[in-house]
Amino acid sequence: MWDIGPKGCDMPGLMLIAMAAVSLATAPTPPRMEASGAWLGNVGVPARILKRGERVRTRVSIAVSPDGAPRDCTVTRSSGHAMLDDRICAAVIANGHFQPARDHMGKPVAGTFDFAWMWEAFDTAIDAATSKAAPPKRGSDAGLWVTTSDLPRGALKRGEVVVSDMLITVSATGRVADCTITDPSTHPELDQHACRLVKARGHYRPARDAAGRPTEGIDWMRSRWQAPVD
């Protein structure tokens, strides 16, 4: 017997405890944005910053604490307008809340959350009845862009379901120009897989400005993966 501690505690016993702890480990997960529509939906474009119909995008990286609070906001791609960049960061820091990142043991830890925000200027004086502005429209085969058959084998447990939200940037030609995960699932590799599929297969009728001209637009999509039960 290997006597290395209190009576009744030997090396084989310690090894069993360690093995049990490892079996409880899970894959690390990034932070998740909570109820973003409730507070991001009120972030508007200040007057006279953009021309009517102009669209620009700000990308930011948010440092999220273990308690889910946003602690810092870094602009990783400017819109070209410092006031807009500062405005989205201020909104996130003041009102944002997240589910914190978790380590491989499920413990809340600090993490980062990256997302993009599209700014769009509009003129309230335009009569809605005569305006030709319209958002992008998905192709009729949108239901086939991401399907259950695209789920990598063994990626999920039997019957497991994961959901994530995506912000799709659509070019003036109707091509998917970019895909950003705004609300990730617990499987970031599947989130990125969904984005890759949408970029490869997605096509739209492009957005139109007030004059009816094709222009860049955005679309929000939700991907849902479900592993077979049988």
Backbone as CSV, one residue per row, in Angstrom:
resi,resn,N_x,N_y,N_z,CA_x,CA_y,CA_z,C_x,C_y,C_z
1,MET,0.855,-1.200,0.000,0.000,0.000,0.000,0.883,1.238,0.000
2,TRP,0.433,2.288,-0.746,1.175,3.545,-0.777,0.545,4.500,0.224
3,ASP,1.189,4.701,1.348,0.643,5.557,2.398,1.107,6.984,2.146
4,ILE,0.231,7.838,1.538,0.650,9.203,1.198,-0.232,10.257,1.859
5,GLY,-1.132,9.862,2.723,-2.003,10.862,3.330,-2.726,10.280,4.508
6,PRO,-3.917,10.829,4.806,-4.696,10.323,5.935,-5.005,8.851,5.764
7,LYS,-5.277,8.204,6.876,-5.579,6.785,6.863,-6.733,6.494,5.916
8,GLY,-6.541,5.480,5.080,-7.582,5.107,4.127,-7.454,5.817,2.798
9,CYS,-6.487,6.727,2.660,-6.306,7.456,1.407,-5.041,6.962,0.735
10,ASP,-5.139,6.271,-0.381,-3.967,5.781,-1.081,-3.999,6.254,-2.529
11,MET,-2.950,6.010,-3.268,-2.822,6.512,-4.630,-3.934,6.038,-5.561
12,PRO,-4.301,4.743,-5.546,-5.387,4.326,-6.437,-6.659,5.124,-6.213
13,GLY,-6.967,5.424,-4.936,-8.159,6.207,-4.646,-8.077,7.593,-5.242
14,LEU,-6.911,8.227,-5.163,-6.735,9.557,-5.726,-6.881,9.529,-7.239
15,MET,-6.393,8.499,-7.862,-6.495,8.388,-9.311,-7.946,8.282,-9.746
16,LEU,-8.764,7.556,-8.991,-10.173,7.424,-9.331,-10.887,8.761,-9.213
17,ILE,-10.545,9.536,-8.183,-11.153,10.851,-8.007,-10.800,11.757,-9.176
18,ALA,-9.546,11.732,-9.595,-9.115,12.569,-10.713,-9.838,12.189,-11.993
19,MET,-9.998,10.895,-12.223,-10.686,10.443,-13.427,-12.145,10.880,-13.416
20,ALA,-12.778,10.844,-12.251,-14.174,11.261,-12.160,-14.309,12.739,-12.478
21,ALA,-13.352,13.547,-12.020,-13.405,14.983,-12.279,-13.266,15.269,-13.765
22,VAL,-12.379,14.567,-14.432,-12.181,14.775,-15.860,-13.431,14.420,-16.647
23,SER,-14.150,13.411,-16.193,-15.338,12.985,-16.929,-16.432,14.037,-16.913
24,LEU,-16.370,15.000,-15.976,-17.377,16.045,-15.891,-17.037,17.255,-16.749
25,ALA,-15.856,17.267,-17.339,-15.421,18.419,-18.117,-16.244,18.566,-19.391
26,THR,-16.443,19.805,-19.825,-17.167,20.095,-21.056,-16.342,21.052,-21.904
27,ALA,-16.762,21.253,-23.144,-16.047,22.168,-24.028,-16.255,23.608,-23.562
28,PRO,-15.210,24.448,-23.596,-15.368,25.862,-23.231,-16.380,26.535,-24.148
29,THR,-17.110,27.509,-23.628,-18.101,28.225,-24.427,-17.856,29.727,-24.331
30,PRO,-18.118,30.476,-25.407,-17.921,31.928,-25.396,-19.102,32.629,-24.741
31,PRO,-18.999,33.938,-24.488,-20.146,34.680,-23.950,-21.299,34.688,-24.946
32,ARG,-22.518,34.864,-24.426,-23.715,34.968,-25.261,-24.442,36.264,-24.914
33,MET,-24.830,37.017,-25.937,-25.565,38.254,-25.718,-27.002,37.934,-25.321
34,GLU,-27.523,38.628,-24.312,-28.880,38.393,-23.838,-29.799,39.546,-24.218
35,ALA,-30.986,39.219,-24.746,-32.045,40.198,-25.035,-31.515,41.423,-25.765
36,SER,-30.718,41.204,-26.810,-30.096,42.328,-27.508,-31.119,43.267,-28.135
37,GLY,-32.240,42.713,-28.600,-33.240,43.560,-29.241,-33.833,44.595,-28.314
38,ALA,-33.818,44.315,-27.010,-34.427,45.225,-26.046,-33.610,46.494,-25.854
39,TRP,-32.301,46.437,-26.103,-31.485,47.632,-25.873,-30.725,48.094,-27.106
40,LEU,-30.363,47.201,-28.008,-29.706,47.640,-29.238,-30.703,48.251,-30.214
41,GLY,-31.974,47.837,-30.095,-32.982,48.353,-31.016,-33.211,49.847,-30.891
42,ASN,-32.771,50.440,-29.770,-32.978,51.872,-29.549,-31.775,52.719,-29.954
43,VAL,-30.759,52.094,-30.524,-29.568,52.838,-30.932,-29.805,53.404,-32.331
44,GLY,-30.030,54.698,-32.411,-30.313,55.331,-33.697,-29.135,56.132,-34.219
45,VAL,-29.258,56.597,-35.455,-28.214,57.406,-36.078,-28.453,58.876,-35.742
46,PRO,-27.486,59.563,-35.137,-27.650,60.994,-34.860,-27.865,61.778,-36.150
47,ALA,-28.579,62.877,-36.043,-28.893,63.692,-37.217,-27.630,64.202,-37.906
48,ARG,-27.676,64.223,-39.227,-26.649,64.812,-40.088,-25.308,64.076,-40.050
49,ILE,-25.294,62.844,-39.554,-24.052,62.069,-39.583,-23.915,61.348,-40.920
50,LEU,-24.992,60.738,-41.383,-24.983,60.018,-42.651,-25.922,60.687,-43.643
51,LYS,-25.632,60.481,-44.908,-26.537,60.943,-45.948,-27.746,60.018,-46.000
52,ARG,-28.840,60.515,-46.517,-30.051,59.714,-46.604,-29.804,58.438,-47.407
53,GLY,-30.167,57.307,-46.813,-29.986,56.026,-47.475,-28.605,55.422,-47.316
54,GLU,-27.678,56.153,-46.691,-26.314,55.643,-46.529,-26.269,54.569,-45.448
55,ARG,-25.455,53.538,-45.669,-25.283,52.452,-44.706,-23.800,52.248,-44.436
56,VAL,-23.449,52.146,-43.175,-22.069,51.854,-42.785,-22.111,50.838,-41.644
57,ARG,-20.979,50.194,-41.391,-20.950,49.124,-40.395,-19.810,49.341,-39.409
58,THR,-20.098,49.093,-38.127,-19.098,49.132,-37.063,-18.921,47.729,-36.505
59,ARG,-17.677,47.277,-36.406,-17.384,46.000,-35.747,-16.733,46.290,-34.396
60,VAL,-17.173,45.572,-33.379,-16.622,45.780,-32.045,-16.305,44.449,-31.374
61,SER,-15.407,44.514,-30.401,-15.071,43.361,-29.573,-15.335,43.760,-28.127
62,ILE,-16.189,42.996,-27.443,-16.611,43.322,-26.085,-15.916,42.397,-25.090
63,ALA,-15.269,42.981,-24.090,-14.689,42.198,-22.999,-15.781,41.968,-21.963
64,VAL,-16.105,40.708,-21.707,-17.200,40.346,-20.802,-16.627,39.698,-19.544
65,SER,-17.049,40.181,-18.388,-16.546,39.669,-17.113,-17.220,38.344,-16.757
66,PRO,-16.710,37.639,-15.750,-17.324,36.363,-15.345,-18.760,36.493,-14.849
67,ASP,-19.190,37.719,-14.478,-20.576,37.888,-14.042,-21.489,38.333,-15.187
68,GLY,-20.959,38.365,-16.421,-21.777,38.687,-17.585,-21.863,40.160,-17.919
69,ALA,-21.130,41.006,-17.207,-21.176,42.446,-17.466,-20.128,42.839,-18.506
70,PRO,-20.484,43.728,-19.455,-19.492,44.215,-20.420,-18.545,45.193,-19.741
71,ARG,-17.234,44.926,-19.815,-16.255,45.757,-19.124,-15.502,46.692,-20.053
72,ASP,-15.427,46.344,-21.324,-14.686,47.182,-22.261,-15.200,46.916,-23.667
73,CYS,-15.070,47.914,-24.527,-15.522,47.799,-25.916,-14.435,48.359,-26.818
74,THR,-13.965,47.546,-27.744,-12.920,47.957,-28.672,-13.455,47.911,-30.098
75,VAL,-13.308,48.995,-30.826,-13.734,49.033,-32.224,-12.671,48.332,-33.062
76,THR,-13.051,47.237,-33.704,-12.102,46.489,-34.529,-12.211,46.858,-36.004
77,ARG,-13.327,47.480,-36.375,-13.482,47.996,-37.733,-14.403,49.206,-37.667
78,SER,-13.858,50.367,-37.940,-14.621,51.604,-37.806,-15.613,51.785,-38.951
79,SER,-16.696,52.467,-38.637,-17.684,52.827,-39.651,-17.200,54.002,-40.490
80,GLY,-16.122,54.633,-40.022,-15.660,55.858,-40.663,-16.201,57.091,-39.968
81,HIS,-17.019,56.862,-38.930,-17.610,57.956,-38.162,-17.401,57.650,-36.684
82,ALA,-16.468,58.349,-36.055,-16.123,58.077,-34.658,-17.334,58.192,-33.738
83,MET,-18.241,59.115,-34.043,-19.416,59.293,-33.192,-20.292,58.039,-33.196
84,LEU,-20.429,57.396,-34.360,-21.231,56.178,-34.436,-20.540,55.031,-33.706
85,ASP,-19.229,54.911,-33.905,-18.481,53.858,-33.225,-18.613,54.005,-31.709
86,ASP,-18.446,55.243,-31.228,-18.549,55.493,-29.785,-19.967,55.229,-29.284
87,ARG,-20.947,55.501,-30.127,-22.346,55.351,-29.721,-22.700,53.888,-29.467
88,ILE,-22.251,52.986,-30.343,-22.588,51.579,-30.138,-21.840,51.031,-28.933
89,CYS,-20.586,51.452,-28.749,-19.833,50.999,-27.572,-20.496,51.499,-26.286
90,ALA,-20.934,52.747,-26.290,-21.577,53.301,-25.101,-22.861,52.548,-24.771
91,ALA,-23.625,52.173,-25.809,-24.876,51.443,-25.590,-24.608,50.066,-24.994
92,VAL,-23.574,49.398,-25.495,-23.250,48.065,-24.983,-22.785,48.140,-23.534
93,ILE,-21.887,49.070,-23.238,-21.352,49.182,-21.880,-22.444,49.591,-20.889
94,ALA,-23.338,50.494,-21.304,-24.363,51.000,-20.391,-25.504,50.011,-20.172
95,ASN,-25.904,49.292,-21.215,-27.131,48.499,-21.127,-26.971,47.009,-21.404
96,GLY,-25.833,46.615,-21.954,-25.673,45.228,-22.366,-25.522,44.256,-21.211
97,HIS,-25.972,43.039,-21.445,-25.741,41.961,-20.486,-25.563,40.665,-21.250
98,PHE,-24.710,39.812,-20.709,-24.333,38.589,-21.401,-24.379,37.390,-20.462
99,GLN,-24.565,36.232,-21.046,-24.248,35.010,-20.332,-22.732,34.876,-20.424
100,PRO,-22.041,34.713,-19.309,-20.575,34.709,-19.354,-20.002,33.500,-20.079
101,ALA,-18.756,33.642,-20.494,-18.032,32.497,-21.044,-17.832,31.472,-19.926
102,ARG,-17.634,30.232,-20.315,-17.388,29.180,-19.322,-16.190,28.352,-19.751
103,ASP,-15.416,27.934,-18.753,-14.249,27.121,-19.058,-14.654,25.660,-19.222
104,HIS,-13.668,24.775,-19.368,-13.967,23.369,-19.642,-14.644,22.657,-18.482
105,MET,-14.653,23.292,-17.286,-15.351,22.711,-16.148,-16.707,23.371,-15.905
106,GLY,-17.091,24.286,-16.808,-18.373,24.962,-16.671,-18.346,26.170,-15.758
107,LYS,-17.162,26.594,-15.322,-17.035,27.740,-14.428,-17.064,29.041,-15.229
108,PRO,-17.840,30.062,-14.775,-17.860,31.355,-15.481,-16.478,32.001,-15.484
109,VAL,-16.061,32.474,-16.643,-14.756,33.120,-16.786,-14.905,34.342,-17.685
110,ALA,-13.885,35.174,-17.713,-13.881,36.328,-18.606,-13.772,35.853,-20.056
111,GLY,-14.379,36.597,-20.965,-14.328,36.228,-22.375,-14.553,37.438,-23.255
112,THR,-14.566,37.239,-24.561,-14.816,38.331,-25.501,-15.955,37.953,-26.437
113,PHE,-16.705,38.963,-26.851,-17.827,38.777,-27.759,-17.665,39.763,-28.908
114,ASP,-17.606,39.265,-30.135,-17.423,40.106,-31.314,-18.715,40.169,-32.121
115,PHE,-19.072,41.361,-32.571,-20.231,41.466,-33.450,-20.147,42.740,-34.285
116,ALA,-21.007,42.817,-35.285,-21.050,43.976,-36.181,-22.417,44.635,-36.083
117,TRP,-22.434,45.961,-36.227,-23.683,46.719,-36.186,-23.785,47.561,-37.450
118,MET,-24.919,47.457,-38.123,-25.148,48.216,-39.348,-25.920,49.491,-39.026
119,TRP,-25.391,50.625,-39.497,-26.065,51.913,-39.345,-26.734,52.275,-40.668
120,GLU,-27.943,52.753,-40.587,-28.663,53.140,-41.798,-29.394,54.451,-41.552
121,ALA,-29.186,55.420,-42.437,-29.850,56.715,-42.313,-31.132,56.716,-43.131
122,PHE,-32.154,57.347,-42.599,-33.401,57.473,-43.335,-33.989,58.854,-43.078
123,ASP,-34.873,59.268,-43.942,-35.487,60.590,-43.854,-36.960,60.419,-43.525
124,THR,-37.355,60.847,-42.338,-38.745,60.669,-41.926,-39.700,61.526,-42.755
125,ALA,-39.148,62.466,-43.524,-40.006,63.311,-44.350,-40.455,62.586,-45.621
126,ILE,-39.791,61.485,-45.942,-40.187,60.736,-47.139,-41.540,60.085,-46.898
127,ASP,-42.434,60.263,-47.820,-43.753,59.656,-47.701,-43.619,58.160,-47.940
128,ALA,-44.036,57.369,-46.949,-43.889,55.917,-47.059,-44.635,55.362,-48.267
129,ALA,-45.674,56.058,-48.693,-46.468,55.561,-49.818,-45.724,55.690,-51.145
130,THR,-44.782,56.633,-51.234,-44.064,56.844,-52.494,-42.638,56.319,-52.447
131,SER,-42.130,56.037,-51.246,-40.768,55.533,-51.139,-40.667,54.129,-51.726
132,LYS,-39.578,53.869,-52.426,-39.343,52.551,-53.013,-38.334,51.737,-52.201
133,ALA,-38.008,52.247,-51.014,-37.042,51.546,-50.169,-37.590,50.182,-49.757
134,ALA,-36.712,49.185,-49.743,-37.125,47.832,-49.367,-35.908,47.065,-48.863
135,PRO,-36.104,46.176,-47.891,-34.994,45.363,-47.392,-34.670,44.250,-48.381
136,PRO,-33.535,43.587,-48.213,-33.228,42.456,-49.095,-34.230,41.323,-48.878
137,LYS,-34.476,40.561,-49.928,-35.418,39.443,-49.840,-34.683,38.149,-50.156
138,ARG,-34.835,37.177,-49.279,-34.153,35.895,-49.459,-34.669,35.158,-50.690
139,GLY,-33.779,34.372,-51.276,-34.178,33.526,-52.383,-35.181,32.484,-51.926
140,SER,-35.952,31.951,-52.860,-37.013,31.003,-52.516,-36.475,29.699,-51.939
141,ASP,-35.190,29.443,-52.131,-34.596,28.206,-51.619,-33.882,28.421,-50.285
142,ALA,-34.212,29.485,-49.562,-33.511,29.810,-48.314,-33.565,28.666,-47.303
143,GLY,-34.629,27.885,-47.344,-34.747,26.766,-46.418,-33.730,25.669,-46.655
144,LEU,-33.035,25.736,-47.789,-32.034,24.720,-48.120,-30.605,25.219,-47.913
145,TRP,-30.451,26.447,-47.450,-29.101,26.987,-47.270,-28.362,26.264,-46.150
146,VAL,-29.069,25.969,-45.063,-28.495,25.218,-43.937,-29.497,24.139,-43.565
147,THR,-29.125,22.884,-43.727,-30.054,21.786,-43.470,-29.460,20.785,-42.483
148,THR,-30.310,19.910,-41.992,-29.868,18.886,-41.047,-28.789,17.993,-41.651
149,SER,-28.857,17.781,-42.953,-27.861,16.926,-43.604,-26.468,17.554,-43.594
150,ASP,-26.391,18.864,-43.303,-25.095,19.545,-43.234,-24.437,19.401,-41.863
151,LEU,-25.154,18.823,-40.907,-24.612,18.674,-39.555,-23.485,17.645,-39.560
152,PRO,-22.276,18.036,-39.157,-21.163,17.077,-39.128,-21.464,15.914,-38.185
153,ARG,-21.082,14.729,-38.592,-21.330,13.535,-37.786,-20.629,13.655,-36.428
154,GLY,-21.377,13.376,-35.375,-20.811,13.389,-34.033,-20.683,14.764,-33.404
155,ALA,-21.164,15.816,-34.093,-21.017,17.174,-33.554,-21.923,17.414,-32.352
156,LEU,-23.073,16.729,-32.313,-24.026,16.900,-31.219,-24.407,15.545,-30.637
157,LYS,-24.857,15.577,-29.390,-25.379,14.370,-28.771,-26.758,14.060,-29.358
158,ARG,-27.198,12.844,-29.206,-28.485,12.422,-29.757,-29.618,13.306,-29.242
159,GLY,-30.368,13.906,-30.162,-31.492,14.754,-29.805,-31.127,16.165,-29.381
160,GLU,-29.840,16.491,-29.312,-29.413,17.820,-28.865,-29.771,18.880,-29.905
161,VAL,-30.183,20.053,-29.429,-30.562,21.170,-30.294,-29.732,22.394,-29.920
162,VAL,-29.170,23.073,-30.904,-28.454,24.324,-30.653,-28.959,25.380,-31.634
163,VAL,-29.016,26.615,-31.163,-29.548,27.722,-31.956,-28.594,28.903,-31.877
164,SER,-28.402,29.595,-32.985,-27.594,30.815,-32.986,-28.211,31.814,-33.956
165,ASP,-27.951,33.097,-33.705,-28.456,34.165,-34.566,-27.320,34.761,-35.380
166,MET,-27.629,35.102,-36.639,-26.627,35.625,-37.557,-27.084,36.947,-38.159
167,LEU,-26.139,37.850,-38.348,-26.383,39.094,-39.077,-25.761,38.930,-40.458
168,ILE,-26.594,38.980,-41.493,-26.146,38.771,-42.864,-26.049,40.114,-43.577
169,THR,-24.895,40.404,-44.140,-24.729,41.601,-44.964,-24.900,41.199,-46.423
170,VAL,-25.842,41.846,-47.095,-26.174,41.516,-48.483,-25.703,42.651,-49.387
171,SER,-24.935,42.314,-50.409,-24.402,43.331,-51.315,-25.496,43.870,-52.233
172,ALA,-25.163,44.914,-52.964,-26.120,45.520,-53.898,-26.440,44.600,-55.069
173,THR,-25.675,43.531,-55.230,-25.957,42.556,-56.288,-26.730,41.352,-55.762
174,GLY,-27.008,41.329,-54.445,-27.751,40.224,-53.861,-26.878,39.109,-53.330
175,ARG,-25.569,39.313,-53.370,-24.645,38.299,-52.857,-24.470,38.460,-51.350
176,VAL,-24.254,37.345,-50.640,-23.975,37.411,-49.205,-22.524,37.854,-49.042
177,ALA,-22.346,39.091,-48.582,-21.010,39.662,-48.471,-20.347,39.332,-47.143
178,ASP,-21.156,39.119,-46.106,-20.573,38.851,-44.794,-21.616,38.185,-43.912
179,CYS,-21.136,37.462,-42.916,-22.005,36.792,-41.950,-21.350,36.912,-40.583
180,THR,-22.076,37.465,-39.620,-21.559,37.658,-38.270,-22.486,36.986,-37.269
181,ILE,-21.931,36.201,-36.367,-22.726,35.582,-35.310,-22.988,36.625,-34.235
182,THR,-24.256,36.969,-34.018,-24.599,37.971,-33.011,-25.019,37.339,-31.688
183,ASP,-25.522,36.130,-31.736,-25.906,35.410,-30.517,-25.461,33.967,-30.694
184,PRO,-24.257,33.626,-30.230,-23.708,32.300,-30.499,-24.376,31.200,-29.694
185,SER,-24.249,29.991,-30.189,-24.721,28.819,-29.461,-23.590,28.307,-28.579
186,THR,-23.802,27.165,-27.976,-22.760,26.555,-27.153,-21.768,25.764,-28.001
187,HIS,-21.958,25.809,-29.329,-21.064,25.103,-30.248,-20.577,26.099,-31.309
188,PRO,-19.560,26.900,-30.995,-19.104,27.932,-31.937,-18.677,27.379,-33.285
189,GLU,-18.196,26.138,-33.314,-17.781,25.566,-34.596,-18.986,25.358,-35.518
190,LEU,-20.161,25.056,-34.947,-21.375,24.916,-35.752,-21.897,26.279,-36.195
191,ASP,-21.735,27.288,-35.345,-22.138,28.648,-35.725,-21.375,29.087,-36.971
192,GLN,-20.060,28.882,-36.955,-19.238,29.285,-38.096,-19.539,28.421,-39.323
193,HIS,-19.863,27.161,-39.094,-20.238,26.272,-40.198,-21.498,26.794,-40.885
194,ALA,-22.476,27.232,-40.085,-23.713,27.785,-40.644,-23.420,29.044,-41.455
195,CYS,-22.546,29.902,-40.929,-22.184,31.122,-41.657,-21.526,30.787,-42.996
196,ARG,-20.642,29.812,-42.986,-19.971,29.435,-44.236,-20.977,28.927,-45.271
197,LEU,-21.957,28.160,-44.809,-22.967,27.634,-45.730,-23.829,28.756,-46.308
198,VAL,-24.214,29.706,-45.457,-25.032,30.830,-45.936,-24.251,31.664,-46.945
199,LYS,-22.969,31.883,-46.687,-22.151,32.663,-47.618,-21.976,31.930,-48.947
200,ALA,-21.923,30.606,-48.890,-21.722,29.827,-50.115,-23.016,29.652,-50.911
201,ARG,-24.145,29.507,-50.221,-25.400,29.174,-50.892,-26.403,30.321,-50.958
202,GLY,-26.255,31.284,-50.066,-27.262,32.333,-49.961,-27.286,33.288,-51.145
203,HIS,-28.473,33.717,-51.515,-28.633,34.748,-52.543,-29.941,35.480,-52.284
204,TYR,-29.958,36.755,-52.615,-31.082,37.626,-52.283,-31.488,38.491,-53.471
205,ARG,-32.698,38.986,-53.390,-33.063,40.151,-54.176,-32.530,41.325,-53.364
206,PRO,-31.655,42.140,-53.922,-30.994,43.163,-53.103,-31.954,44.194,-52.524
207,ALA,-31.494,44.846,-51.459,-32.264,45.940,-50.871,-32.364,47.087,-51.874
208,ARG,-33.343,47.949,-51.661,-33.544,49.120,-52.518,-33.574,50.374,-51.660
209,ASP,-32.990,51.447,-52.189,-33.069,52.709,-51.468,-34.382,53.408,-51.813
210,ALA,-34.558,54.630,-51.308,-35.827,55.336,-51.502,-36.135,55.587,-52.971
211,ALA,-35.085,55.641,-53.796,-35.289,55.873,-55.231,-35.458,54.572,-56.003
212,GLY,-35.390,53.439,-55.288,-35.559,52.149,-55.946,-34.279,51.549,-56.484
213,ARG,-33.138,52.147,-56.150,-31.862,51.636,-56.650,-31.331,50.531,-55.738
214,PRO,-30.718,49.477,-56.313,-30.137,48.404,-55.488,-29.063,48.968,-54.566
215,THR,-29.045,48.495,-53.334,-28.069,48.975,-52.361,-27.758,47.869,-51.368
216,GLU,-26.731,48.052,-50.573,-26.381,47.068,-49.552,-27.456,47.036,-48.472
217,GLY,-27.707,45.863,-47.929,-28.703,45.728,-46.872,-28.297,44.653,-45.882
218,ILE,-29.116,44.454,-44.872,-28.832,43.440,-43.860,-30.052,42.553,-43.645
219,ASP,-29.785,41.363,-43.171,-30.842,40.406,-42.861,-30.435,39.672,-41.593
220,TRP,-31.409,39.331,-40.771,-31.153,38.564,-39.556,-31.661,37.148,-39.773
221,MET,-30.813,36.170,-39.494,-31.207,34.777,-39.657,-30.896,33.999,-38.385
222,ARG,-31.630,32.928,-38.194,-31.384,32.032,-37.058,-31.088,30.640,-37.596
223,SER,-29.981,30.075,-37.149,-29.665,28.696,-37.530,-30.043,27.775,-36.376
224,ARG,-30.577,26.630,-36.723,-31.005,25.664,-35.709,-30.524,24.278,-36.120
225,TRP,-29.665,23.717,-35.296,-29.162,22.375,-35.545,-29.812,21.409,-34.564
226,GLN,-30.220,20.259,-35.047,-30.780,19.233,-34.173,-30.259,17.868,-34.594
227,ALA,-29.667,17.175,-33.643,-29.160,15.835,-33.921,-30.319,14.845,-33.921
228,PRO,-30.266,13.829,-34.761,-31.336,12.817,-34.793,-31.523,12.167,-33.430
229,VAL,-32.763,11.837,-33.116,-33.064,11.188,-31.836,-32.704,9.716,-31.895
230,ASP,-32.904,9.106,-33.050,-32.620,7.673,-33.193,-31.178,7.444,-33.619
